[in-house]
Structure formats: C-alpha cells, structure tokens
C-alpha cells in the first residue's frame, strides 16, 4: 500500500533548508527500514516535507 505523508511546519514557517531536508531524508529512510517499508520518494520545500512510501498492510491491519 502506498501512503503519501506531508509534514508541515507550524504556521507554515520557513524552517527547512537543504541541510534539514537531507537529514530528514536519512531519518525517514531509517524509519522505513525499521518498519520494513520502502521509501519511494522524499522531498520538501522550506515550509513542508513530504514522503511517499510503500508499507506492508500488516502494519495497518494487524491480525489478532
């Protein structure tokens, strides 16, 4: 299942520079690896970042 997440800075303030976006890319890649998900695309601008990832449905619909 593909999911598209957008993280917006509070009040859409311009807080993400190129260095911050690159650090977030590393963090998101590690989180995806921890959840056995695939990071398909990650990018951002100065007031938001977005990521597109493929996550296994067992994380969304766990069986009891």
Rosetta constraint file for C-alpha pairs under 8 A:
AtomPair CA 1 CA 54 HARMONIC 5.44 0.50
AtomPair CA 1 CA 55 HARMONIC 5.51 0.50
AtomPair CA 1 CA 56 HARMONIC 6.35 0.50
AtomPair CA 1 CA 57 HARMONIC 6.45 0.50
AtomPair CA 2 CA 52 HARMONIC 6.87 0.50
AtomPair CA 2 CA 53 HARMONIC 5.59 0.50
AtomPair CA 2 CA 54 HARMONIC 4.41 0.50
AtomPair CA 2 CA 55 HARMONIC 6.35 0.50
AtomPair CA 3 CA 52 HARMONIC 5.74 0.50
AtomPair CA 3 CA 53 HARMONIC 5.51 0.50
AtomPair CA 3 CA 54 HARMONIC 6.36 0.50
AtomPair CA 3 CA 55 HARMONIC 7.34 0.50
AtomPair CA 4 CA 50 HARMONIC 7.10 0.50
AtomPair CA 4 CA 51 HARMONIC 5.76 0.50
AtomPair CA 4 CA 52 HARMONIC 4.52 0.50
AtomPair CA 4 CA 53 HARMONIC 6.63 0.50
AtomPair CA 5 CA 50 HARMONIC 5.51 0.50
AtomPair CA 5 CA 51 HARMONIC 5.39 0.50
AtomPair CA 5 CA 52 HARMONIC 6.52 0.50
AtomPair CA 6 CA 48 HARMONIC 6.93 0.50
AtomPair CA 6 CA 49 HARMONIC 5.82 0.50
AtomPair CA 6 CA 50 HARMONIC 4.24 0.50
AtomPair CA 6 CA 51 HARMONIC 6.60 0.50
AtomPair CA 7 CA 48 HARMONIC 5.57 0.50
AtomPair CA 7 CA 49 HARMONIC 5.32 0.50
AtomPair CA 7 CA 50 HARMONIC 6.10 0.50
AtomPair CA 8 CA 12 HARMONIC 6.25 0.50
AtomPair CA 8 CA 47 HARMONIC 6.21 0.50
AtomPair CA 8 CA 48 HARMONIC 4.35 0.50
AtomPair CA 8 CA 49 HARMONIC 6.63 0.50
AtomPair CA 9 CA 13 HARMONIC 5.75 0.50
AtomPair CA 9 CA 14 HARMONIC 7.44 0.50
AtomPair CA 9 CA 15 HARMONIC 7.11 0.50
AtomPair CA 9 CA 47 HARMONIC 5.59 0.50
AtomPair CA 9 CA 48 HARMONIC 5.88 0.50
AtomPair CA 12 CA 47 HARMONIC 5.23 0.50
AtomPair CA 12 CA 48 HARMONIC 7.34 0.50
AtomPair CA 13 CA 46 HARMONIC 7.80 0.50
AtomPair CA 13 CA 47 HARMONIC 5.52 0.50
AtomPair CA 14 CA 46 HARMONIC 4.74 0.50
AtomPair CA 14 CA 47 HARMONIC 4.49 0.50
AtomPair CA 15 CA 46 HARMONIC 5.73 0.50
AtomPair CA 15 CA 47 HARMONIC 6.01 0.50
AtomPair CA 16 CA 20 HARMONIC 5.51 0.50
AtomPair CA 16 CA 21 HARMONIC 6.22 0.50
AtomPair CA 16 CA 44 HARMONIC 7.81 0.50
AtomPair CA 16 CA 45 HARMONIC 6.62 0.50
AtomPair CA 16 CA 46 HARMONIC 4.42 0.50
AtomPair CA 16 CA 47 HARMONIC 6.10 0.50
AtomPair CA 16 CA 48 HARMONIC 7.14 0.50
AtomPair CA 17 CA 21 HARMONIC 6.30 0.50
AtomPair CA 17 CA 45 HARMONIC 7.57 0.50
AtomPair CA 17 CA 46 HARMONIC 5.82 0.50
AtomPair CA 18 CA 22 HARMONIC 6.22 0.50
AtomPair CA 19 CA 23 HARMONIC 6.26 0.50
AtomPair CA 20 CA 24 HARMONIC 6.12 0.50
AtomPair CA 21 CA 25 HARMONIC 6.12 0.50
AtomPair CA 21 CA 43 HARMONIC 7.11 0.50
AtomPair CA 21 CA 44 HARMONIC 6.50 0.50
AtomPair CA 21 CA 49 HARMONIC 7.42 0.50
AtomPair CA 22 CA 26 HARMONIC 6.52 0.50
AtomPair CA 23 CA 27 HARMONIC 6.38 0.50
AtomPair CA 24 CA 28 HARMONIC 5.94 0.50
AtomPair CA 25 CA 29 HARMONIC 6.08 0.50
AtomPair CA 25 CA 42 HARMONIC 6.49 0.50
AtomPair CA 25 CA 43 HARMONIC 7.74 0.50
AtomPair CA 26 CA 30 HARMONIC 6.34 0.50
AtomPair CA 27 CA 31 HARMONIC 6.28 0.50
AtomPair CA 28 CA 32 HARMONIC 6.08 0.50
AtomPair CA 28 CA 39 HARMONIC 7.68 0.50
AtomPair CA 29 CA 33 HARMONIC 6.18 0.50
AtomPair CA 29 CA 39 HARMONIC 6.21 0.50
AtomPair CA 30 CA 34 HARMONIC 6.20 0.50
AtomPair CA 31 CA 35 HARMONIC 6.39 0.50
AtomPair CA 32 CA 36 HARMONIC 6.01 0.50
AtomPair CA 32 CA 37 HARMONIC 4.72 0.50
AtomPair CA 32 CA 38 HARMONIC 6.05 0.50
AtomPair CA 32 CA 39 HARMONIC 6.26 0.50
AtomPair CA 32 CA 53 HARMONIC 7.86 0.50
AtomPair CA 33 CA 37 HARMONIC 5.80 0.50
AtomPair CA 33 CA 38 HARMONIC 7.10 0.50
AtomPair CA 35 CA 55 HARMONIC 7.75 0.50
AtomPair CA 35 CA 59 HARMONIC 7.92 0.50
AtomPair CA 36 CA 55 HARMONIC 7.28 0.50
AtomPair CA 36 CA 56 HARMONIC 7.40 0.50
AtomPair CA 37 CA 53 HARMONIC 6.84 0.50
AtomPair CA 37 CA 54 HARMONIC 5.62 0.50
AtomPair CA 37 CA 55 HARMONIC 4.60 0.50
AtomPair CA 37 CA 56 HARMONIC 6.47 0.50
AtomPair CA 38 CA 53 HARMONIC 5.52 0.50
AtomPair CA 38 CA 54 HARMONIC 5.03 0.50
AtomPair CA 38 CA 55 HARMONIC 6.59 0.50
AtomPair CA 39 CA 51 HARMONIC 7.42 0.50
AtomPair CA 39 CA 52 HARMONIC 6.36 0.50
AtomPair CA 39 CA 53 HARMONIC 4.46 0.50
AtomPair CA 39 CA 54 HARMONIC 6.50 0.50
AtomPair CA 40 CA 51 HARMONIC 7.59 0.50
AtomPair CA 40 CA 52 HARMONIC 5.46 0.50
AtomPair CA 40 CA 53 HARMONIC 5.07 0.50
AtomPair CA 40 CA 54 HARMONIC 6.90 0.50
AtomPair CA 41 CA 51 HARMONIC 5.60 0.50
AtomPair CA 41 CA 52 HARMONIC 5.05 0.50
AtomPair CA 41 CA 53 HARMONIC 6.87 0.50
AtomPair CA 42 CA 49 HARMONIC 7.48 0.50
AtomPair CA 42 CA 50 HARMONIC 5.79 0.50
AtomPair CA 42 CA 51 HARMONIC 4.26 0.50
AtomPair CA 42 CA 52 HARMONIC 6.33 0.50
AtomPair CA 43 CA 49 HARMONIC 5.84 0.50
AtomPair CA 43 CA 50 HARMONIC 5.72 0.50
AtomPair CA 43 CA 51 HARMONIC 6.58 0.50
AtomPair CA 44 CA 48 HARMONIC 5.66 0.50
AtomPair CA 44 CA 49 HARMONIC 3.85 0.50
AtomPair CA 44 CA 50 HARMONIC 5.85 0.50
AtomPair CA 45 CA 49 HARMONIC 6.17 0.50
AtomPair CA 55 CA 59 HARMONIC 7.35 0.50
AtomPair CA 56 CA 60 HARMONIC 7.50 0.50
AtomPair CA 57 CA 61 HARMONIC 5.89 0.50
AtomPair CA 57 CA 62 HARMONIC 7.83 0.50
AtomPair CA 58 CA 62 HARMONIC 4.97 0.50
AtomPair CA 58 CA 63 HARMONIC 7.45 0.50
